[in-house]
Amino acid sequence: MLKHPTLDQLHALGLHGMAKAFAEIAAGAEADGLGHPEWLGLLLDREASLRQDKRFAARLRLAKLRQQACVEDVDYRSPRGLDRALFQKLIEGDWIDAHDNLALIGPTGVGKSWLASALGNKACRDNRSVLYQRVPRLFEELALARGDGRHPRLMRAIGRADLLILDYWGLEPLNAAARHDLLEILEERYGRKSTVITSQLPVDRWHEIIGDPTYADAILDRLVHNAHRVELTGESLRRTRTKQTIKA
């Protein structure tokens, strides 16, 4: 194994990417042909790449995305009405910079959660903070947090994520506490952060799920009016793949 004072110093300074690159270059035949600028450039590139990978891994860990999904793997051939041009624009992320929202709507099994997770993964790669939450579980957690003093801290964490993914919206009507929490979350995020919401219900039924008309108007005003919409159709992809497996 290569022993060199410079290598020891790089490790001591926490420059582990540079140290690894230094050892590999020094052990290679091409080392003698590199000038000082080329050496330094290669070391800096490796260090920057390592740090970027570590930051991405940390953001993914904190995001707690439901699925391991990547935008490069999106299937545009499935008959579910996914507009490729629109989704490609969403992948670019300008809507997140503009603090817009996104609604992914369609029947069960058409890939709403997967697409939301893919956009979340891309946002992590783009150095944005992401938080995934299943709506029923979120309101249960907030209710428990009221009793043990964690509620303000949890609300702050939800509020500061660059991209918040609210999955499984509309499975059941909201109670008074959930309505209040949702309005507070959206009020904190409105015009500052972006929210993705997935739902089996069309937008015109969201009002009845929220329940209280005053809260519903306030919530939908902050959630829907600046939201891009992806409306999916068709049969469950899980059911379709099962049929294909049986036929095979």
N, C-alpha and C positions, 0 to 999 in steps of 0.2 A: 504493500500500500504506500502511496506517495506521502512522504514527509517533507514539509516545507514550512518555514516560518510564516510566509504569506498565507498559506492554507490555515494555519493555526489562528492567525489574526482574523481572518474572515469568519471562522467559526466563532471566535470570541466576540465578534461584533454582531453576531446573529445573521450574517450574510450567507446563509446556507446555500442559496441558489448559486451565488458567485463561487462559493467554495467547491461545489460539485462540478461546475463548469471548469474551474481552474484545474482541478484534478484530471478531468477528462481530456482537456486540451493539452496539458503538460505531458500526459501519457501517450498522446497521439503523435503520428509522424508529421502532421501538418504544423506543429507548434513552431518549428524553426522558421517557417515561412510567414509568420504573422508579425506585423509591427505592433508597437505599443497601442496605437489607437484601435486596431482590430481586436487585440486581446481585451482591452477595456470594454469595447462595444459588445463583444460576445458575453463577457461576464455580466454586464449590466442588463442585457436582454434576458439572460437566464434568471437573474434575481427578480426582475420585474415580472416575468412569467410565473415564477414560483409564488410570489406574493399575490398575484392576481388569482391564481388557482386556489390559494388558501382563503382569500376573501370570498370567492364564489362558493366554496364549500361551507364557509361559515354562514353565508346568507341563505343557502339552501337548507341548512340545519335549522335555522331560526324560522324559516318560512313554513316548514312542516307541510309541504305540499302533499296532497292526497295520493298523487300518482307520479311515477317517474316518466314524465312526458317531455318531449322536445318538439319545438316548432318545425324542425327539419323532417320529423316523422308524420306530420299531418297528412291524412289520407283525403285527398280532394276528389277521389273517384267514387267514394261511397255515395249512394243516392240519398243524401240528407239535406240538400239545398245549401251547402256551405259555399259562399261566394269567395272564390280564391283571391280575386283582386282586393276585396274588402279585408279579408283576413291577413293578406300580405301587408297591407297598410297598418293593421293593428300590430303586427309583429315588429314593425319599425319603431313603434313606441312613442310617436309624436303625441298621441292622445294622452299618454301618461304625463308628458312634459306640460301639456295644456290643462292637466288636472280634470280631464273628462272621465266619465264612467263608462262601463260596458255592461250590457245585458245579454246573456246567452240564454236563449229561450227555446224550448222544444220538448217533445215527449221523452219519457225515460229511455235510456240506452242509446241515445244518438251521439253521445260523446261530449256533453256540455262540461262535465267535470274534468275530463281529460284535456279539452281545449283550454280551459281556465288554468289548469296546472302547467300546460305547455307555455302559455303566456307568462305565468309566474316564473317558470324556469328561465325564460328569455330575459325577463326583467332582472332577475338575480345576476345573470351574465352581464347585463348592462349597468351593473353597480347600483341597483335600486333595492331598497328593502321591501320585502314581501311578507305577508302574513295570510295563511289560509285558515278559514274557519267554517265548519259546518254549522249552519244557522241554528238548528235545534240544540246542538251541543253548546254553542256559544251562549245562548240565553240561559241554559241550565248552569253553566259555569259562572255567568254574571250574577245569577240569583244566589248561588253559594258564596260568591265573593262578597256579597253584601253582608253576610253573616260573620265573616272572619277577617274583615278589614282589607281585603285585597282589591275591592271594587275600583277605587280610584287608580291604582297602579295598573290594573288590567285595562281599564278604559284608556289610559294614556298610551299603553303599548299598542292598542288597536288604532288609536287615533294617529300615531306618528308613522305608521308604515306607509311607504310610498305607494304601494299597491296592496289593497285589502281584497281578498277573495272571499265572498260570502256564498257558500255552496248550499244547495238544497233549500232555497228560499221558497216559502209558500206551502210547505207540507202541512202546516197546521196554523190556525188563527193565533195572533199574538195576544198575550195578556197585557195588563196595564204596565207591569214592570218592563216587559220586553219592548213595548211600544216606546216607553220613555227612554230606555237604553239605546234603541235604534236611532231615535231622533237625535240624541246627544252625540252618538258616534258620527252620524252624517253631518250634523251641524259643525262638528269639529273638523271634519275632513273637506267640507264643501269649499271648492275653489282653492284648496291647498294640496289635496291628495286625490288619488284615483281609486275607484272601487269597481270590482267585477262582481256581478251577481248572476247566479244561475238559477233557473226556475223552470218547472214543467208548466206553470200557469202563464197565460198571456198577460201582458201588462194591464189590460183593462180589468183584470180580476184582482190585481194587487190591493186595490182600495178595500175590498171586502175582507181580505186576509188581515189587514192591519186593524180593521174594526172601527175604532173611533174616528169619525169623519174629520175632526179637526187635526188629529195626529196624522191621519192618512194624507191629507192635503199637504201638510208640512213635510212629511217624509218623502212623498213622491216628488214634490217640488225640488228637493235637494238631490234626489236619486235619479230621476228619469229625464228631466228636461235637457240635461247636457250629456245624455248617455247615447253611445253608439249601440245599435242593436244587431245581433246576429240571431235570426230566427231559423231554427232547424226543423226539419220534417222527416218523415219516413219511419221505417221499422227499426226496432232496437238492433244495434250492431251486434250485440251479444247473441241475440236470437238468430240473426243472419249467419254469423260465424258458426254457430252450433249446427245449423242446417247444412252449411257447406262441409263441415267435418263429417256429418252423418252420410252425406252423399259420397264423400271421398272414400 
